[in-house]
């Protein structure tokens, strides 16, 4: 598997992962917003938001605390999750997802969840295990509305590629 991860590059050898500095800044900003709202932590579980904060889209849960600790709990490939997150420079730990009965004990806090994004049955079942009652959907959305310099560069590059396709 490790050898396969080194082939995950663009056609000219570019590293297409989200830069570690970008992931760090996003997680730090989320921690700050959680603290401002008086929330202990957030569980990020939707694929798009997992990619935004962790650089990967596996079946996983990212815990970000208001103190800035971040842990990615992965259900499948730890090696792939670590690679997607920046390897040894990852801004969060990458861990195997524990049994659901032990998850609340493992995270040690009462997190907010993205109730506005998750399927109701999943959110109800998962929140009952971790005693989550607060919604962090708006916090995540409001953060993602403001684009970083890197995001603006990627959007411009994507627009150039699309324009070239129509020429």
ZADO-1210 file (C-alpha; in nm, 4 decimals, padded with zeros to 6 digits):
<atoms>
<atom x="00.0000" y="00.0000" z="00.0000" code="UNK" pos="1"/>
<atom x="00.2767" y="00.2491" z="00.0823" code="UNK" pos="2"/>
<atom x="00.4230" y="00.2204" z="-00.2694" code="UNK" pos="3"/>
<atom x="00.0805" y="00.2899" z="-00.4159" code="UNK" pos="4"/>
<atom x="00.0512" y="00.6108" z="-00.2137" code="UNK" pos="5"/>
<atom x="00.3610" y="00.7577" z="-00.3760" code="UNK" pos="6"/>
<atom x="00.1889" y="00.7359" z="-00.7164" code="UNK" pos="7"/>
<atom x="-00.0910" y="00.9714" z="-00.6097" code="UNK" pos="8"/>
<atom x="00.0398" y="01.2727" z="-00.7987" code="UNK" pos="9"/>
<atom x="-00.0681" y="01.4863" z="-01.0902" code="UNK" pos="10"/>
<atom x="00.0369" y="01.4259" z="-01.4512" code="UNK" pos="11"/>
<atom x="00.3544" y="01.6317" z="-01.4113" code="UNK" pos="12"/>
<atom x="00.4400" y="01.4930" z="-01.0672" code="UNK" pos="13"/>
<atom x="00.2533" y="01.7624" z="-00.8733" code="UNK" pos="14"/>
<atom x="00.1416" y="01.6872" z="-00.5219" code="UNK" pos="15"/>
<atom x="-00.2337" y="01.7427" z="-00.5368" code="UNK" pos="16"/>
<atom x="-00.2953" y="01.7116" z="-00.1644" code="UNK" pos="17"/>
<atom x="-00.4265" y="02.0023" z="00.0387" code="UNK" pos="18"/>
<atom x="-00.1149" y="02.1681" z="00.1882" code="UNK" pos="19"/>
<atom x="-00.0523" y="02.0916" z="00.5552" code="UNK" pos="20"/>
<atom x="-00.0375" y="02.4652" z="00.6292" code="UNK" pos="21"/>
<atom x="-00.3897" y="02.4991" z="00.4863" code="UNK" pos="22"/>
<atom x="-00.5221" y="02.2108" z="00.6989" code="UNK" pos="23"/>
<atom x="-00.3548" y="02.3570" z="01.0095" code="UNK" pos="24"/>
<atom x="-00.5060" y="02.7002" z="00.9490" code="UNK" pos="25"/>
<atom x="-00.8529" y="02.5549" z="00.8901" code="UNK" pos="26"/>
<atom x="-00.8442" y="02.3435" z="01.2052" code="UNK" pos="27"/>
<atom x="-00.7074" y="02.6321" z="01.4117" code="UNK" pos="28"/>
<atom x="-00.9838" y="02.8611" z="01.2853" code="UNK" pos="29"/>
<atom x="-01.2494" y="02.6004" z="01.3632" code="UNK" pos="30"/>
<atom x="-01.1088" y="02.5614" z="01.7166" code="UNK" pos="31"/>
<atom x="-01.1266" y="02.9382" z="01.7636" code="UNK" pos="32"/>
<atom x="-01.4867" y="02.9546" z="01.6407" code="UNK" pos="33"/>
<atom x="-01.5855" y="02.6674" z="01.8698" code="UNK" pos="34"/>
<atom x="-01.4265" y="02.8447" z="02.1652" code="UNK" pos="35"/>
<atom x="-01.6096" y="03.1702" z="02.0802" code="UNK" pos="36"/>
<atom x="-01.9400" y="02.9785" z="02.0795" code="UNK" pos="37"/>
<atom x="-01.8605" y="02.8060" z="02.4098" code="UNK" pos="38"/>
<atom x="-01.8446" y="02.4598" z="02.2525" code="UNK" pos="39"/>
<atom x="-01.5972" y="02.1939" z="02.3662" code="UNK" pos="40"/>
<atom x="-01.5424" y="02.0293" z="02.0302" code="UNK" pos="41"/>
<atom x="-01.6893" y="01.9409" z="01.6917" code="UNK" pos="42"/>
<atom x="-01.7185" y="01.6111" z="01.5099" code="UNK" pos="43"/>
<atom x="-01.6739" y="01.6537" z="01.1359" code="UNK" pos="44"/>
<atom x="-01.8285" y="01.3632" z="00.9455" code="UNK" pos="45"/>
<atom x="-01.9564" y="01.4749" z="00.6056" code="UNK" pos="46"/>
<atom x="-01.7283" y="01.3868" z="00.3109" code="UNK" pos="47"/>
<atom x="-01.6856" y="01.7423" z="00.1804" code="UNK" pos="48"/>
<atom x="-01.6079" y="01.8814" z="00.5250" code="UNK" pos="49"/>
<atom x="-01.3735" y="01.5915" z="00.6040" code="UNK" pos="50"/>
<atom x="-01.1813" y="01.6799" z="00.2886" code="UNK" pos="51"/>
<atom x="-01.1810" y="02.0495" z="00.3833" code="UNK" pos="52"/>
<atom x="-01.0404" y="01.9904" z="00.7324" code="UNK" pos="53"/>
<atom x="-00.8379" y="01.6679" z="00.6984" code="UNK" pos="54"/>
<atom x="-00.7439" y="01.6423" z="00.3309" code="UNK" pos="55"/>
<atom x="-00.9144" y="01.3029" z="00.2858" code="UNK" pos="56"/>
<atom x="-01.2593" y="01.1640" z="00.2152" code="UNK" pos="57"/>
<atom x="-01.2571" y="00.8238" z="00.3765" code="UNK" pos="58"/>
<atom x="-01.5258" y="00.6956" z="00.6083" code="UNK" pos="59"/>
<atom x="-01.3942" y="00.8812" z="00.9107" code="UNK" pos="60"/>
<atom x="-01.4716" y="01.1257" z="01.1892" code="UNK" pos="61"/>
<atom x="-01.2539" y="01.4261" z="01.2666" code="UNK" pos="62"/>
<atom x="-01.2618" y="01.5588" z="01.6215" code="UNK" pos="63"/>
<atom x="-01.1493" y="01.9207" z="01.6619" code="UNK" pos="64"/>
<atom x="-01.1517" y="02.0599" z="02.0154" code="UNK" pos="65"/>
<atom x="-01.1812" y="02.4252" z="02.1117" code="UNK" pos="66"/>
<atom x="-00.8278" y="02.3940" z="02.2533" code="UNK" pos="67"/>
<atom x="-00.6939" y="02.3000" z="01.9099" code="UNK" pos="68"/>
<atom x="-00.6439" y="01.9242" z="01.9457" code="UNK" pos="69"/>
<atom x="-00.7427" y="01.7333" z="01.6318" code="UNK" pos="70"/>
<atom x="-00.7848" y="01.3579" z="01.5876" code="UNK" pos="71"/>
<atom x="-00.8978" y="01.1731" z="01.2766" code="UNK" pos="72"/>
<atom x="-01.0682" y="00.8418" z="01.3491" code="UNK" pos="73"/>
<atom x="-01.0591" y="00.6256" z="01.0358" code="UNK" pos="74"/>
<atom x="-01.2572" y="00.3115" z="00.9619" code="UNK" pos="75"/>
<atom x="-01.0399" y="00.1777" z="00.6763" code="UNK" pos="76"/>
<atom x="-00.6905" y="00.2719" z="00.5623" code="UNK" pos="77"/>
<atom x="-00.4754" y="00.4475" z="00.8205" code="UNK" pos="78"/>
<atom x="-00.1883" y="00.4721" z="00.5698" code="UNK" pos="79"/>
<atom x="-00.4073" y="00.6460" z="00.3125" code="UNK" pos="80"/>
<atom x="-00.5541" y="00.8815" z="00.5733" code="UNK" pos="81"/>
<atom x="-00.2080" y="00.9745" z="00.6962" code="UNK" pos="82"/>
<atom x="-00.0858" y="01.0319" z="00.3392" code="UNK" pos="83"/>
<atom x="-00.3889" y="01.2478" z="00.2522" code="UNK" pos="84"/>
<atom x="-00.3320" y="01.4524" z="00.5690" code="UNK" pos="85"/>
<atom x="00.0299" y="01.5366" z="00.4929" code="UNK" pos="86"/>
<atom x="00.2156" y="01.2296" z="00.6175" code="UNK" pos="87"/>
<atom x="00.4361" y="01.2876" z="00.9198" code="UNK" pos="88"/>
<atom x="00.3514" y="01.6602" z="00.9066" code="UNK" pos="89"/>
<atom x="-00.0225" y="01.5988" z="00.9508" code="UNK" pos="90"/>
<atom x="-00.1848" y="01.8578" z="01.1806" code="UNK" pos="91"/>
<atom x="-00.3901" y="01.5848" z="01.3492" code="UNK" pos="92"/>
<atom x="-00.3350" y="01.2359" z="01.4768" code="UNK" pos="93"/>
<atom x="-00.4682" y="00.9554" z="01.2588" code="UNK" pos="94"/>
<atom x="-00.6206" y="00.6708" z="01.4569" code="UNK" pos="95"/>
<atom x="-00.8277" y="00.3629" z="01.3980" code="UNK" pos="96"/>
<atom x="-01.1960" y="00.4179" z="01.4775" code="UNK" pos="97"/>
<atom x="-01.2715" y="00.2401" z="01.8069" code="UNK" pos="98"/>
<atom x="-01.5812" y="00.0352" z="01.8720" code="UNK" pos="99"/>
<atom x="-01.8807" y="00.2693" z="01.8888" code="UNK" pos="100"/>
<atom x="-01.9462" y="00.1689" z="02.2505" code="UNK" pos="101"/>
<atom x="-01.6011" y="00.3072" z="02.3402" code="UNK" pos="102"/>
<atom x="-01.5979" y="00.6148" z="02.1154" code="UNK" pos="103"/>
<atom x="-01.7448" y="00.8627" z="02.3680" code="UNK" pos="104"/>
<atom x="-01.4935" y="00.7486" z="02.6277" code="UNK" pos="105"/>
<atom x="-01.2108" y="00.7752" z="02.3740" code="UNK" pos="106"/>
<atom x="-01.2849" y="01.1367" z="02.2790" code="UNK" pos="107"/>
<atom x="-01.3473" y="01.2451" z="02.6391" code="UNK" pos="108"/>
<atom x="-01.5702" y="01.5439" z="02.5643" code="UNK" pos="109"/>
<atom x="-01.9218" y="01.6412" z="02.4605" code="UNK" pos="110"/>
<atom x="-01.8865" y="01.7453" z="02.0949" code="UNK" pos="111"/>
<atom x="-02.1163" y="01.9381" z="01.8668" code="UNK" pos="112"/>
<atom x="-02.2232" y="01.7645" z="01.5450" code="UNK" pos="113"/>
<atom x="-02.3295" y="01.8720" z="01.1971" code="UNK" pos="114"/>
<atom x="-02.6990" y="01.8015" z="01.2486" code="UNK" pos="115"/>
<atom x="-02.7854" y="02.0217" z="00.9483" code="UNK" pos="116"/>
<atom x="-02.5786" y="01.8022" z="00.7142" code="UNK" pos="117"/>
<atom x="-02.6025" y="01.4451" z="00.8394" code="UNK" pos="118"/>
<atom x="-02.8832" y="01.2007" z="00.7637" code="UNK" pos="119"/>
<atom x="-03.1297" y="01.2137" z="01.0529" code="UNK" pos="120"/>
<atom x="-03.1105" y="00.8444" z="01.1443" code="UNK" pos="121"/>
<atom x="-02.7292" y="00.8506" z="01.1503" code="UNK" pos="122"/>
<atom x="-02.7142" y="01.1752" z="01.3490" code="UNK" pos="123"/>
<atom x="-02.9679" y="01.0511" z="01.6044" code="UNK" pos="124"/>
<atom x="-02.7904" y="00.7209" z="01.6577" code="UNK" pos="125"/>
<atom x="-02.4396" y="00.8701" z="01.6672" code="UNK" pos="126"/>
<atom x="-02.5312" y="01.1672" z="01.8881" code="UNK" pos="127"/>
<atom x="-02.6955" y="00.9387" z="02.1434" code="UNK" pos="128"/>
<atom x="-02.3617" y="00.7559" z="02.1832" code="UNK" pos="129"/>
<atom x="-02.1526" y="01.0722" z="02.2310" code="UNK" pos="130"/>
<atom x="-02.4228" y="01.2793" z="02.4077" code="UNK" pos="131"/>
<atom x="-02.4045" y="01.5515" z="02.1420" code="UNK" pos="132"/>
<atom x="-02.6830" y="01.8081" z="02.1541" code="UNK" pos="133"/>
<atom x="-02.5254" y="02.1163" z="01.9935" code="UNK" pos="134"/>
<atom x="-02.5173" y="02.1796" z="01.6167" code="UNK" pos="135"/>
<atom x="-02.1974" y="02.3091" z="01.4555" code="UNK" pos="136"/>
<atom x="-02.3272" y="02.3152" z="01.0959" code="UNK" pos="137"/>
<atom x="-02.3449" y="02.6958" z="01.0774" code="UNK" pos="138"/>
<atom x="-01.9971" y="02.7352" z="01.2294" code="UNK" pos="139"/>
<atom x="-01.8498" y="02.5093" z="00.9602" code="UNK" pos="140"/>
<atom x="-02.0467" y="02.6744" z="00.6773" code="UNK" pos="141"/>
<atom x="-01.9560" y="03.0269" z="00.7816" code="UNK" pos="142"/>
<atom x="-01.5875" y="02.9343" z="00.7962" code="UNK" pos="143"/>
<atom x="-01.5964" y="02.7711" z="00.4536" code="UNK" pos="144"/>
<atom x="-01.7575" y="03.0828" z="00.3003" code="UNK" pos="145"/>
<atom x="-01.4310" y="03.2746" z="00.3417" code="UNK" pos="146"/>
<atom x="-01.1704" y="03.1535" z="00.0931" code="UNK" pos="147"/>
<atom x="-00.7968" y="03.1447" z="00.1612" code="UNK" pos="148"/>
<atom x="-00.5361" y="03.2555" z="-00.0923" code="UNK" pos="149"/>
<atom x="-00.4642" y="02.8905" z="-00.1748" code="UNK" pos="150"/>
<atom x="-00.8341" y="02.8179" z="-00.2356" code="UNK" pos="151"/>
<atom x="-00.8652" y="03.1211" z="-00.4633" code="UNK" pos="152"/>
<atom x="-00.5578" y="03.0048" z="-00.6582" code="UNK" pos="153"/>
<atom x="-00.7077" y="02.6563" z="-00.6988" code="UNK" pos="154"/>
<atom x="-01.0401" y="02.8028" z="-00.8118" code="UNK" pos="155"/>
<atom x="-00.8629" y="03.0194" z="-01.0718" code="UNK" pos="156"/>
<atom x="-00.6600" y="02.7214" z="-01.1935" code="UNK" pos="157"/>
<atom x="-00.9752" y="02.5113" z="-01.2217" code="UNK" pos="158"/>
<atom x="-01.1485" y="02.7883" z="-01.4182" code="UNK" pos="159"/>
<atom x="-00.8525" y="02.8045" z="-01.6611" code="UNK" pos="160"/>
<atom x="-00.8739" y="02.4291" z="-01.7186" code="UNK" pos="161"/>
<atom x="-01.2469" y="02.4521" z="-01.7849" code="UNK" pos="162"/>
<atom x="-01.2023" y="02.7409" z="-02.0267" code="UNK" pos="163"/>
<atom x="-00.9352" y="02.5439" z="-02.2153" code="UNK" pos="164"/>
<atom x="-01.1789" y="02.2540" z="-02.2530" code="UNK" pos="165"/>
<atom x="-01.4193" y="02.4766" z="-02.4458" code="UNK" pos="166"/>
<atom x="-01.1618" y="02.6263" z="-02.6832" code="UNK" pos="167"/>
</atoms>
